[in-house]
Amino acid sequence: MATQTFYFKGKCNWAKLFKPDQKYDYFGMDFYPDDVEAFKATGTQLRPNKNEDGETFFKVKRHPSAMIKGELVNFGGPVVLDAKNNDMTDAVGNGSTVTLKLSIYDSQVGKGTRLESVRVEELVPYEGKDGPPAEAGGEVPDIPF
């Protein structure tokens, strides 16, 4: 099978789209597709998970690089667009509505899935544990060290 491309709309949590997750070294998010059965029907090997409310989500990822047939291939991060298809650099907060572009491809261990791009349809601004990020020129909080 050649690489196939799929598009899915849904909500996201824990989006790491501009800088890879430090612990696991991948870009990605927890994705709650509007149509779970259509997502499963792609043949992806991603396993469905349930959150504390019983909602189904999938951990979609994109590794920055991979060894393919003995050669290191650099993928970089996913393309991130706003609802008008303009490049976007805003952090994506939990509960944002997104449309994903996924590639499903053959690999040595079955069907592989790669996050290609994300269009943010409705942005929920990201708020860290201390609230929203400080505006430029705003007050800087005390640093604990």
ZAPADREN-736826 format. One record per residue (C-alpha): residue number from 1; x, y, z. Coordinates in pm, whole numbers. Each point is the difference from the previous one (the first is absolute). Example, Ala and Ser with C-alpha at 12.3 -4.5 7.8 and 13.67 -1.06 7.14 Angstrom:
REM residues 2
{num = 1, c1 = 1230, c2 = -450, c3 = 780}
{num = 2, c1 = 137, c2 = 344, c3 = -66}
***
This chain:
REM residues 145
{num = 1, c1 = 0, c2 = 0, c3 = 0}
{num = 2, c1 = 123, c2 = 347, c3 = -81}
{num = 3, c1 = -20, c2 = 279, c3 = 254}
{num = 4, c1 = -356, c2 = 119, c3 = 54}
{num = 5, c1 = -105, c2 = 341, c3 = 133}
{num = 6, c1 = -294, c2 = 51, c3 = 234}
{num = 7, c1 = -159, c2 = 309, c3 = 156}
{num = 8, c1 = -181, c2 = -4, c3 = 334}
{num = 9, c1 = -168, c2 = 269, c3 = 206}
{num = 10, c1 = -21, c2 = -8, c3 = 378}
{num = 11, c1 = 129, c2 = 144, c3 = 325}
{num = 12, c1 = 352, c2 = -16, c3 = 137}
{num = 13, c1 = 181, c2 = 1, c3 = 332}
{num = 14, c1 = 368, c2 = 19, c3 = 89}
{num = 15, c1 = 102, c2 = 136, c3 = -341}
{num = 16, c1 = 376, c2 = 10, c3 = -55}
{num = 17, c1 = 20, c2 = 134, c3 = -353}
{num = 18, c1 = 294, c2 = 241, c3 = -3}
{num = 19, c1 = 249, c2 = -176, c3 = 226}
{num = 20, c1 = 21, c2 = -377, c3 = 49}
{num = 21, c1 = -100, c2 = -156, c3 = 330}
{num = 22, c1 = 321, c2 = 5, c3 = 205}
{num = 23, c1 = -46, c2 = -345, c3 = 151}
{num = 24, c1 = -108, c2 = -198, c3 = -308}
{num = 25, c1 = 141, c2 = 215, c3 = -285}
{num = 26, c1 = -306, c2 = 39, c3 = -221}
{num = 27, c1 = -244, c2 = 268, c3 = -109}
{num = 28, c1 = -362, c2 = -91, c3 = 65}
{num = 29, c1 = -319, c2 = 20, c3 = 199}
{num = 30, c1 = -284, c2 = -194, c3 = 153}
{num = 31, c1 = -262, c2 = 13, c3 = -277}
{num = 32, c1 = -373, c2 = -55, c3 = 57}
{num = 33, c1 = -141, c2 = -62, c3 = -350}
{num = 34, c1 = -361, c2 = 95, c3 = -74}
{num = 35, c1 = -35, c2 = -337, c3 = -179}
{num = 36, c1 = 189, c2 = -265, c3 = 199}
{num = 37, c1 = -109, c2 = -288, c3 = -225}
{num = 38, c1 = 121, c2 = 174, c3 = -318}
{num = 39, c1 = 333, c2 = 65, c3 = 174}
{num = 40, c1 = 35, c2 = -370, c3 = 89}
{num = 41, c1 = -101, c2 = -101, c3 = -356}
{num = 42, c1 = 320, c2 = 157, c3 = -142}
{num = 43, c1 = 193, c2 = -309, c3 = 110}
{num = 44, c1 = 212, c2 = 198, c3 = 246}
{num = 45, c1 = 169, c2 = -196, c3 = 274}
{num = 46, c1 = -60, c2 = 283, c3 = 246}
{num = 47, c1 = -193, c2 = -139, c3 = 294}
{num = 48, c1 = -304, c2 = 183, c3 = 132}
{num = 49, c1 = 26, c2 = 132, c3 = 356}
{num = 50, c1 = -272, c2 = 125, c3 = 235}
{num = 51, c1 = 22, c2 = 307, c3 = 220}
{num = 52, c1 = -157, c2 = 27, c3 = 346}
{num = 53, c1 = -332, c2 = 105, c3 = -162}
{num = 54, c1 = -3, c2 = -309, c3 = -226}
{num = 55, c1 = 80, c2 = 198, c3 = -318}
{num = 56, c1 = 210, c2 = -178, c3 = -263}
{num = 57, c1 = 328, c2 = 154, c3 = -113}
{num = 58, c1 = 310, c2 = -101, c3 = -195}
{num = 59, c1 = 359, c2 = 113, c3 = 55}
{num = 60, c1 = 97, c2 = 131, c3 = -344}
{num = 61, c1 = 369, c2 = 68, c3 = -51}
{num = 62, c1 = 273, c2 = 110, c3 = -232}
{num = 63, c1 = 358, c2 = -91, c3 = 78}
{num = 64, c1 = 248, c2 = 270, c3 = -107}
{num = 65, c1 = 209, c2 = -266, c3 = -178}
{num = 66, c1 = 10, c2 = -375, c3 = -67}
{num = 67, c1 = 232, c2 = -266, c3 = -140}
{num = 68, c1 = -150, c2 = -124, c3 = -326}
{num = 69, c1 = 184, c2 = -275, c3 = -186}
{num = 70, c1 = 321, c2 = 88, c3 = 184}
{num = 71, c1 = -23, c2 = 371, c3 = -78}
{num = 72, c1 = -87, c2 = 278, c3 = 245}
{num = 73, c1 = -298, c2 = 199, c3 = -130}
{num = 74, c1 = -80, c2 = 335, c3 = 163}
{num = 75, c1 = -371, c2 = 81, c3 = 11}
{num = 76, c1 = -1, c2 = 309, c3 = 220}
{num = 77, c1 = -324, c2 = 111, c3 = 161}
{num = 78, c1 = -352, c2 = -5, c3 = -139}
{num = 79, c1 = -136, c2 = 293, c3 = -198}
{num = 80, c1 = -230, c2 = 206, c3 = 227}
{num = 81, c1 = -261, c2 = 229, c3 = -158}
{num = 82, c1 = -279, c2 = 222, c3 = 128}
{num = 83, c1 = -360, c2 = -30, c3 = -123}
{num = 84, c1 = 86, c2 = 218, c3 = -305}
{num = 85, c1 = 297, c2 = -222, c3 = -98}
{num = 86, c1 = 261, c2 = 252, c3 = 117}
{num = 87, c1 = 309, c2 = -119, c3 = 185}
{num = 88, c1 = -60, c2 = 4, c3 = 373}
{num = 89, c1 = 239, c2 = 22, c3 = 294}
{num = 90, c1 = -244, c2 = 35, c3 = 292}
{num = 91, c1 = 9, c2 = -277, c3 = 260}
{num = 92, c1 = -308, c2 = -221, c3 = -34}
{num = 93, c1 = -194, c2 = -46, c3 = 323}
{num = 94, c1 = -203, c2 = -297, c3 = 120}
{num = 95, c1 = -344, c2 = -22, c3 = -161}
{num = 96, c1 = 99, c2 = 172, c3 = -325}
{num = 97, c1 = -184, c2 = -127, c3 = -309}
{num = 98, c1 = 244, c2 = -119, c3 = -266}
{num = 99, c1 = 9, c2 = -177, c3 = -335}
{num = 100, c1 = 288, c2 = -246, c3 = -36}
{num = 101, c1 = 171, c2 = -121, c3 = -314}
{num = 102, c1 = 133, c2 = -352, c3 = 63}
{num = 103, c1 = 209, c2 = -231, c3 = -217}
{num = 104, c1 = -56, c2 = -374, c3 = 34}
{num = 105, c1 = 283, c2 = -202, c3 = -155}
{num = 106, c1 = 145, c2 = -351, c3 = -7}
{num = 107, c1 = 290, c2 = -69, c3 = 231}
{num = 108, c1 = 192, c2 = -309, c3 = 108}
{num = 109, c1 = -230, c2 = -34, c3 = 301}
{num = 110, c1 = -335, c2 = 72, c3 = -169}
{num = 111, c1 = -184, c2 = 323, c3 = -72}
{num = 112, c1 = 184, c2 = 310, c3 = 114}
{num = 113, c1 = -173, c2 = 329, c3 = 76}
{num = 114, c1 = 162, c2 = 344, c3 = -24}
{num = 115, c1 = -147, c2 = 339, c3 = 88}
{num = 116, c1 = 65, c2 = 221, c3 = -305}
{num = 117, c1 = -183, c2 = 323, c3 = 83}
{num = 118, c1 = -251, c2 = 162, c3 = 231}
{num = 119, c1 = -252, c2 = 272, c3 = -85}
{num = 120, c1 = -134, c2 = 168, c3 = 313}
{num = 121, c1 = -368, c2 = 68, c3 = -66}
{num = 122, c1 = -84, c2 = 145, c3 = 342}
{num = 123, c1 = 291, c2 = 94, c3 = 224}
{num = 124, c1 = -26, c2 = -31, c3 = 375}
{num = 125, c1 = 294, c2 = 209, c3 = 122}
{num = 126, c1 = 263, c2 = -197, c3 = 188}
{num = 127, c1 = 25, c2 = 70, c3 = 371}
{num = 128, c1 = 289, c2 = -153, c3 = 190}
{num = 129, c1 = -21, c2 = -103, c3 = 364}
{num = 130, c1 = 57, c2 = 363, c3 = 101}
{num = 131, c1 = -261, c2 = 142, c3 = -240}
{num = 132, c1 = 45, c2 = 155, c3 = -344}
{num = 133, c1 = 349, c2 = 90, c3 = -120}
{num = 134, c1 = 115, c2 = 353, c3 = 92}
{num = 135, c1 = -41, c2 = 259, c3 = -275}
{num = 136, c1 = 312, c2 = 166, c3 = -133}
{num = 137, c1 = 99, c2 = 275, c3 = 240}
{num = 138, c1 = -233, c2 = -141, c3 = 266}
{num = 139, c1 = 88, c2 = -84, c3 = 355}
{num = 140, c1 = 240, c2 = -293, c3 = 37}
{num = 141, c1 = -87, c2 = -243, c3 = 281}
{num = 142, c1 = 258, c2 = -84, c3 = 268}
{num = 143, c1 = 228, c2 = -283, c3 = -108}
{num = 144, c1 = 38, c2 = -269, c3 = 270}
{num = 145, c1 = 380, c2 = -38, c3 = -44}
***
